[in-house]
């Protein structure tokens, strides 16, 4: 009987605490239990990579041969994808065989989870590799983060949404006698993330009665997008919450420059909103009609969009949808 190697893999360190997302983690784990390819998808900066990393750590004990992370953000040539996957795995091969064949042989009798992070610019290569490996290795599961679907038969899709923000009703309740602001506002995920990252940037920062309404205004203005909240927290080194909330009429002017970087941003285009949006637009085949202000129409995928949480398994290869920037990122109003 094969021995289970606890903790096998090459997962990158979790440098920050994951705020919220318990329901999303449970749903992705459930999908992985029934599907062999799960794709968390969503707009740039919504937290796909962070969610996948925590999922991978929680799933590690379930895979005899470990969980292996393949970072694709720096890869530009799809023909090198198999080599990149092989470099992430503990395999050696001295032959001149095609690397995809080497991977097939290596994975054939193993039980492991392969995480392909940032697939959107390599969807064709990732789809072909996933199909080949899943067909040859019955014990393989693939978790692929991407702004676009891979379009592989049997792919289960999970749409990652922005974090919840306090409702207008919750804010109104804060002023009511006896209302607990911690339950109504401070414990909401978007507020909790902003507060946590702000405390890292400005030691001693906390949500108080004095700044609570401005903190909530900031979270609501940024619609709970984790990347935007983390960029805003970094700005609190030089501005107060009230000043930042007032300046967010133009999100690009405040959060769009790269001179205020998020330390260790990965991929690097997550260092500013402007670069994150630029990356989204590069993925659109027809930029003028893709999205953004002034566009006459948005291109519709050839098949209906998948449901918000997961798409049913299809009997034919589905079309790949296009994921562009969310409405608020391209609007200055």
ABEGO torsion letter per residue (X at the ends): XBBBBBGBEABBBBABBBBEGAAAAAAAAAAAAABABBBBBEBBGAGAAAAAAAAAAAAAAABAAEBBBBBAAABABAAAAAAAAAAABBBBBABABBAAAAAAAAAAABBBBBBBBGAAAAAAAAAAAAAAAAAABAABBBBBBBABBAGBBGBBBBBBBBBBBBBAAAAAAAABBGBBAAAAAAABAAAAAAAAAAAAABBGBBBBAAAAAAAAAAAAAAGGBAAAAAAAAAAAAABBAAAAAAAAABAAAAAABAABBBBGBOBAAAABAAAAAAAAAAABABAAAABEBGBABBBBBABBBBBAABBBBBABBBBBBBBBBBAAAABAX
